[in-house]
Amino acid sequence: MLIDDIDTEEGVAIARSAADAPEIDGNVYIEGKGATDLKIGNFATVTVIDADDYDLYAELV
C-alpha cells in the first residue's frame, strides 16, 4: 500500500493500493503497532483484517 497520510490522533496510517484512485476510491486504514511510524510516500506490506462498504482496515505484516 502507498502511504498517503498519517493520522496521529486516531493512530492510523491512511493508504491506498495501486488500483485505487486518490479522492475517488476508498481508503486503507493501517492500524496497530508501527502504523504511525510509516512515512508518507513510502510503501507498506499489510494484511487486510476488516472491510466496510468503502474502506479496508489492515495491519502491518
Buried (B, 14 or more C-beta within 10 A) or exposed (E): BBBBEBEEEEBBBBBBEEEBEEEEEBBBBBBBEEBBEBEEEEEBEBEEEEEEEEEBBBBBE
